[in-house]
Amino acid sequence: MKILLAILTGLLIISSCTITKTSYSSKDNLGDGVYRIHQPKYKVNKNRTATTLVGLGAAAAGGYYGYKSDWRIDGVDYEEGSEASANAIMGALGAMIGVSVLNRIFGKKAGTHSPKNYKSWVSKYDNKYVYIDNSLQGSSIEIMDRSMERDFKIRSASDLNTYNRAFPNSKYRDYVIASAKDQMPRYEIETILDGTYKLSQASRFELQKQYILSSEGLEQ
């Protein structure tokens, strides 16, 4: 009996296997490697091949156990030598029904589900992108191409905020800021310097220097 239970448990685990894919309704290109994904979802489908194989396996395991057992149903007249065959049939049916019922109770439900962790969703969707933290707006999120960690063009304080949320621990932050400072309007540099943005001492110095150099007069 213990062997049968172990077999059926293993079959139940296999039968509960599902195929999960990402889906979304539409994707907008916002430029600079940033995209807005509308209605990101998980689409869960049952693994029909595994389910079929499990049904056959359960029938075989239950049938074998029934064949080796000495079950008898009171009130049923067995023909001589038919007990083993009858028990095999009952064992097979019982195992199939048992696995089916347990799978419905404990198995992962098929259908479409909203992600609880958008970072994980993006990673499963395509690992070439990263989730822009706290970008959820309604049913839409924003993602960025990983290649932009070194090539992202920062033109404003808002751009720097987006970059920091996409790559919070980037080793290229100083490089990206230094590469962009000449194209940044003076008022944007001021906003960054006065704000709570992640700035190393080197980046702060470069921005302060650019802020002074871009002055049109000493009165500024």
Protein Blocks (a to p, Z undefined) as FASTA:
>chain_A
ZZmmmmmmmmmmmmmpccdddddfbdcdebjhiacdehiacdddddfklmmmmmmmmmmm
mmmmmmmpccdcehiacdehilmmmmmmmmmmmmmmmmmmmmmmmmccedddddfblklm
mmmmomkbccdehkaghjaccdddfklmmmcccfbfklmmmmmmmmmmbcklmmmmmmmm
mmpcfklmmmmmmmccdcdfklmmmmmmmmmmmpgbfkZZ
